[in-house]
Amino acid sequence: MKQSILDLAHVVRSKNAGPYELVLDILFKDKKIYSHIKESGQFKKELIAQIYKIDPKSVHRIVWFDPANAVKVVMPRGIVSGSVGDTDVYGAQQHAPLLKLEFAV
């Protein structure tokens, strides 16, 4: 059975990691959910690339942080922060595609 990320996580957010990179954070509700997602291999660069419509090679890294039941994704911003055409200088609205994620648990 698949469940929405909204049911599995307390926090889903994005922020800048400098003007050229974006960080996506997911903090899962508990250790059991976190461990299952981590060990299942469902959350990977290809999934992020698919929902953000980028090349998987562009996803710089995925970092699992066990003490916080969290996963962090570092990827390039689509447009440099603060440049002409940037509509989200802080990168705080870029997590929206993650809200569509579903995982088998």
C-alpha positions as CSV (number, residue, x, y, z in Angstrom):
1,M,0.0,0.0,0.0
2,K,1.3,3.4,-0.9
3,Q,1.1,6.4,1.4
4,S,1.5,10.1,0.7
5,I,4.6,11.9,1.9
6,L,2.1,14.2,3.7
7,D,1.2,11.2,5.9
8,L,4.7,10.0,6.4
9,A,6.6,13.3,7.2
10,H,6.4,16.1,9.7
11,V,8.4,18.5,7.5
12,V,8.9,18.8,3.8
13,R,10.8,22.0,2.8
14,S,13.3,23.6,0.5
15,K,15.9,26.3,0.8
16,N,18.9,27.7,-0.9
17,A,22.4,26.3,-0.4
18,G,24.0,29.3,-1.9
19,P,22.9,31.0,-5.1
20,Y,23.4,28.0,-7.3
21,E,22.1,25.0,-5.3
22,L,18.9,24.0,-3.6
23,V,18.4,21.8,-0.6
24,L,15.3,19.7,-0.2
25,D,14.6,18.3,3.3
26,I,12.2,15.6,4.5
27,L,11.9,14.8,8.2
28,F,9.9,11.6,8.7
29,K,7.4,11.2,11.5
30,D,9.3,8.3,13.2
31,K,12.3,6.0,13.0
32,K,10.2,3.1,11.6
33,I,9.0,5.1,8.6
34,Y,12.4,6.6,8.0
35,S,14.2,3.3,8.2
36,H,11.8,1.6,5.9
37,I,12.0,4.4,3.2
38,K,15.8,4.4,3.5
39,E,16.3,0.7,3.3
40,S,13.7,0.1,0.6
41,G,15.7,2.1,-2.0
42,Q,12.5,3.9,-3.1
43,F,14.0,7.3,-2.5
44,K,16.8,7.8,-5.0
45,K,18.3,10.3,-7.5
46,E,16.2,9.0,-10.4
47,L,13.0,9.7,-8.4
48,I,14.1,13.3,-7.7
49,A,15.2,13.8,-11.3
50,Q,11.8,12.5,-12.6
51,I,9.7,14.8,-10.4
52,Y,11.9,17.9,-11.0
53,K,12.4,17.1,-14.7
54,I,16.2,17.1,-14.6
55,D,19.0,14.6,-15.4
56,P,19.7,12.2,-12.5
57,K,23.3,13.2,-12.8
58,S,22.3,16.7,-11.8
59,V,21.2,15.6,-8.4
60,H,24.4,16.3,-6.5
61,R,23.7,14.1,-3.5
62,I,21.2,12.5,-1.2
63,V,22.2,12.5,2.5
64,W,20.5,10.4,5.1
65,F,20.6,11.7,8.7
66,D,19.6,9.0,11.1
67,P,19.5,11.1,14.3
68,A,16.8,13.3,12.9
69,N,15.0,10.7,10.7
70,A,15.7,13.0,7.8
71,V,16.9,12.9,4.2
72,K,18.4,15.9,2.4
73,V,18.8,16.3,-1.3
74,V,21.2,18.8,-2.9
75,M,20.6,19.8,-6.5
76,P,21.2,22.8,-8.8
77,R,18.7,25.6,-8.8
78,G,16.9,26.0,-12.1
79,I,17.9,29.7,-12.1
80,V,20.5,31.5,-10.0
81,S,19.1,33.0,-6.9
82,G,18.3,36.7,-7.3
83,S,18.9,36.8,-11.1
84,V,16.4,38.2,-13.6
85,G,13.5,35.9,-13.8
86,D,14.0,34.3,-10.3
87,T,10.6,34.1,-8.6
88,D,11.8,32.4,-5.4
89,V,15.0,34.1,-4.2
90,Y,15.2,32.0,-1.0
91,G,14.3,28.7,-2.6
92,A,11.6,28.2,-0.1
93,Q,8.8,27.2,-2.5
94,Q,10.7,24.6,-4.5
95,H,9.6,21.6,-2.3
96,A,6.1,21.6,-3.9
97,P,6.9,18.6,-6.3
98,L,7.9,16.5,-3.3
99,L,4.3,16.8,-1.9
100,K,3.1,14.4,-4.7
101,L,5.4,11.6,-3.6
102,E,4.0,8.3,-2.4
103,F,5.9,5.4,-0.9
104,A,5.1,1.8,-0.3
105,V,5.2,1.2,3.5
